[in-house]
Amino acid sequence: MVIQRIQTLYLLIVTVLQIILFFSRIAGITASGEETIVYKTLNYWPMAVLAAITAILAFFSIFLFKRYIIQIRICVYNIILLLALQGYLIYYLLKLSHKVEVISYSIPVVLPLVSAILVFLTIRSIGKDIASIKAADRIRR
């Protein structure tokens, strides 16, 4: 069964976090008066595309549990994309904060970084699986 491995849970959590980021509010600006302008990931296509690609890669790599090397490669690509998404979010929000005085950030801004850490833990868990398989293979011989 696929769910028995810890890396599967990590990748499922990454998928859920990226879907949450895809649909969530990343910042809000309170203009003069009571009017609040909300910035969502879905409204900016580079962020939305990167969030969708990283979610798809994480979900797709769950089913590559028999091909360890390909799964590790996809996870490395996913980490690179997640860090690029985090960098783009920081750049965009810093650019936005220079234009206004009052801006409120929301928690989903850090989700790509949390997801990158979880994907790194996935790669470590896959490495441990490979080591245990090789050790069991040596014992059999």
Secondary structure, 3 states (H helix, E strand, C coil): CHHHCHHHHHHHHHHHHHHHHHHCEEEEEECCCCCEEEEEHHHCHHHHHHHHHHHHHHHHHHCCCCCHHHHHHHHHHHHHHHHHHHHHHHHHHHHHHCCCCCEEECHHHHHHHHHHHHHHHHHHHHHHHHHHHHHHHHHHC
